[in-house]
Amino acid sequence: MPEPDAGARSPRQPTIRDVAERAGVSKSLVSLVLRDAPHVSDARRMVVLEAIAELGYKPNAHARGLSRTKSDTIGVLLNDLRNPWFVDVLEALTATLHASGLSPVLADSYTDQRVGRRSVEAMLQQGIDGLVVVGTTPEFDAIQAAAEVIPVVLAGTRDPKLPNVDIVVNDDAAGAREATQHLIDLGHTYIAHLSGPGEIGQLRLAGFREAMIDAGLDPEEFTETGGMSEESGYAASRRLLTRKKRPTAIFAFNDIAAIGALSAAADQGLHVPSDLSVVGYDNTYLSRIRHLSLTSVDNGNFAIGVQAGRFLAERLEAPVQLQRIHLVPATLEVRGSTAAPPAGK
């Protein structure tokens, strides 16, 4: 009888990744099936179980320990905690979740991407019962996959577009119209807009365009992609303010981008508001700092957080129901960063 080859390796044991690839699903879904989590459809559960049987996969002790079906934890995915708007919404959201006996687990999509961590997948593997997505993030595919197995609520964003996912947003088009009309009423005709991402960005751009066209002004001449960050707002504003023909007012996608515009104006030797008016959006605490005194659209940050928490708690009790969209009214808070244009402009 031949001796076994000492160099031969024992067959590799199949992993969750192998099961996911065989079933054509995400690793997160496999993990949910292993712990018999609710909200997984019978068809998808069967596909995973068949792949497990075909591969002979045996869950490890940790996976077997995930057998309970409810954790009372809710994942909260934010795009970038450097933006104070997220902090404002988070305060109301967490208070509402706690009042419902639920505990939030936070993830910052911006930071996690930089270190290679997949935020949504990691939270699903921790056993969250639901997910609240706060603000527009690039993790569309992961959010869509999560919505197939747990309740998901979008707060302050309309992306990605998914059925049976509740949405809580500000009336962005109306808010942008009001901000632009404020500048028009002051006498500005050279008005720039720093546009932002996603459908929220498109709605604010649409509101800006509508007000400009109604006033007989060109909405395209000074429109720039401004993004969501101070850096992108600065870069876009610098491009506008170094033109031979420059705007006398800038309406930014959010307060952070507006602060970038303030910095760009200072670098060009322009004074706000005598040389340049600036309007932000979100009415964060930054806009209320006295030396900034930024005119900004209040999009009901606290109300958005409260309603998102309520929707999520209700979805846990009744997962199968039609999508609900809750619009929070917008109001303009006028401060010291806007005034009539310079004489002759």
Beta strands, then each sheet from edge to edge (+ up, - down):
strand 1: 73-78
strand 2: 103-108
strand 3: 130-134
strand 4: 152-155
strand 5: 166-170
strand 6: 191-195
strand 7: 223-225
strand 8: 249-252
strand 9: 277-281
strand 10: 295-298
strand 11: 325-328
strand 12: 331-333
sheet 1: 2+ 1+ 3+ 4+ 5+ 11+
sheet 2: 7+ 6+ 8+ 9+ 10+ 12-
end
